[in-house]
Protein backbone atom coordinates (compact mmCIF):
# COMPACT_ATOMS: atom_id res chain seq x y z
CA UNK A 1 0.00 0.00 0.00
CA UNK A 2 1.41 3.37 -1.06
CA UNK A 3 1.34 6.30 1.32
CA UNK A 4 0.84 9.80 -0.04
CA UNK A 5 3.47 12.05 1.49
CA UNK A 6 3.09 14.91 -1.00
CA UNK A 7 1.82 17.16 1.78
CA UNK A 8 5.04 16.69 3.75
CA UNK A 9 7.65 19.36 3.27
CA UNK A 10 11.06 18.85 4.73
CA UNK A 11 12.64 21.91 6.32
CA UNK A 12 15.99 21.01 4.76
CA UNK A 13 14.52 20.56 1.28
CA UNK A 14 12.70 23.90 1.54
CA UNK A 15 15.89 25.63 2.69
CA UNK A 16 17.88 24.19 -0.20
CA UNK A 17 15.14 25.16 -2.65
CA UNK A 18 15.03 28.72 -1.25
CA UNK A 19 18.81 29.03 -1.54
CA UNK A 20 18.71 27.77 -5.12
CA UNK A 21 16.00 30.31 -5.98
CA UNK A 22 17.95 33.15 -4.38
CA UNK A 23 21.08 32.12 -6.27
CA UNK A 24 19.15 31.96 -9.54
CA UNK A 25 17.72 35.45 -8.93
CA UNK A 26 21.18 36.83 -8.16
CA UNK A 27 22.59 35.29 -11.34
CA UNK A 28 19.71 36.72 -13.37
CA UNK A 29 20.29 40.17 -11.88
CA UNK A 30 24.00 40.05 -12.73
CA UNK A 31 23.29 38.89 -16.28
CA UNK A 32 20.71 41.65 -16.77
CA UNK A 33 23.05 44.34 -15.45
CA UNK A 34 25.87 43.16 -17.72
CA UNK A 35 23.54 43.17 -20.71
CA UNK A 36 22.34 46.67 -19.79
CA UNK A 37 25.91 48.00 -19.61
CA UNK A 38 26.64 46.60 -23.06
CA UNK A 39 23.36 47.90 -24.46
CA UNK A 40 23.96 51.45 -23.23
CA UNK A 41 27.48 51.50 -24.67
CA UNK A 42 26.35 50.06 -27.99
CA UNK A 43 23.34 52.39 -28.28
CA UNK A 44 25.66 55.33 -27.71
CA UNK A 45 27.79 54.10 -30.59
CA UNK A 46 30.76 53.28 -28.39
CA UNK A 47 32.95 50.42 -29.54
CA UNK A 48 33.27 47.69 -26.94
CA UNK A 49 36.51 45.74 -27.22
CA UNK A 50 36.50 42.00 -26.67
CA UNK A 51 38.47 42.51 -23.44
CA UNK A 52 35.91 45.00 -22.12
CA UNK A 53 33.03 42.75 -23.17
CA UNK A 54 34.61 39.78 -21.35
CA UNK A 55 35.22 41.86 -18.24
CA UNK A 56 31.60 43.05 -18.22
CA UNK A 57 30.02 39.66 -18.88
CA UNK A 58 32.43 37.90 -16.53
CA UNK A 59 31.73 40.19 -13.58
CA UNK A 60 29.64 38.66 -10.79
CA UNK A 61 29.47 41.74 -8.55
CA UNK A 62 26.12 43.53 -8.94
CA UNK A 63 27.48 46.67 -7.25
CA UNK A 64 30.34 46.96 -9.75
CA UNK A 65 27.96 46.33 -12.65
CA UNK A 66 25.56 49.00 -11.37
CA UNK A 67 28.45 51.46 -11.08
CA UNK A 68 29.60 50.58 -14.61
CA UNK A 69 26.05 51.02 -15.91
CA UNK A 70 25.88 54.55 -14.50
CA UNK A 71 29.27 55.37 -15.99
CA UNK A 72 28.28 53.89 -19.37
CA UNK A 73 25.81 56.72 -19.79
CA UNK A 74 28.56 59.36 -20.05
CA UNK A 75 31.86 57.54 -20.68
CA UNK A 76 33.55 58.59 -23.94
CA UNK A 77 35.12 55.12 -24.33
CA UNK A 78 34.12 51.74 -22.91
CA UNK A 79 37.30 51.27 -20.91
CA UNK A 80 36.56 54.37 -18.81
CA UNK A 81 33.62 52.69 -17.07
CA UNK A 82 36.16 50.61 -15.16
CA UNK A 83 38.01 53.57 -13.64
CA UNK A 84 37.89 53.52 -9.85
CA UNK A 85 37.54 57.27 -9.53
Secondary structure, DSSP 8 states (H G I E B T S, - for coil): -----TT---HHHHHHHHHHHHHHHHHHHHHHHHHHHHHHHHHTT----HHHHHHHHH---HHHHHHHHHHHTT-SSGGGGG---
